[in-house]
Amino acid sequence: MAEQTETAPGAQRFIPPGADTLDELRAAAGGCRGCELYRDASQTVFGRGDERARVVFVGEQPGDMEDQKGLPFVGPAGRLLRRAVDDAGLDPGHIYLTNAVKHFRFELRGKRRIHQTPDRVHITACRPWLVAEFARLHPEIVVVLGATAAKALLGPNFRVTRQRGELLPWPASAQHPEDFQRVPVDSAGKVADTPPAQLLATIHPSAVLRADDQDKAYEGLVADLTVAASALA
Ligand code: SF4
């Protein structure tokens, strides 16, 4: 099991300054040692999907299956999310999926690896990868899945339970909007000609799997994602 640390060097030093594409970032993230989570996990699980995605989903961290396969959202929660994306009417071909923390944090109980929520130190250490991904993405909607992703993007005071399903301006609603400003495409400061972006927070699909009333929790997730789908139309 990974020991908890109070501080971590962070991912910034592992991000090549000249990395222009998500593929280059993904390759570099494979060698990240920005916090101790790399030690026990199998591999870095970077984001995946369409670089021109209209919707970017940000979750918490890879789970057991994601850690083994090296791909985000391929376990039970990922399957549920894909069903919810379909039911909400979002086009699965136009999404990008990533996590706030790119290594699996777990506790070993016998032979079982039990998910542990990342601490603030891990979220902070890994945040440069998220910022770097966003610098190469131009979503119209950012969907924040659960409290860890909300902490990474919106800060510690944001409460998903209170503000889920609300469309907020992006990146103005971020805790540090300057990290997510669109990169000007010319020396006059003109930004890419894309529609203004919005952010919507909802529960993580794993919370649906843990809920006492899974049907109700699933309906709530789909209702929130339907708001995102309507905003795109
Ligand atoms: S969790 Fe993030 S910061 Fe920590 S080692 Fe993995 S990629 Fe690097």
Residues whose N, C-alpha, C, O or C-beta is under 5 A from the ligand:
A	BS01	SF4	A11 A29 C32 R33 G34 C35 L37 Y38 V101 K102 H103 A125 C126
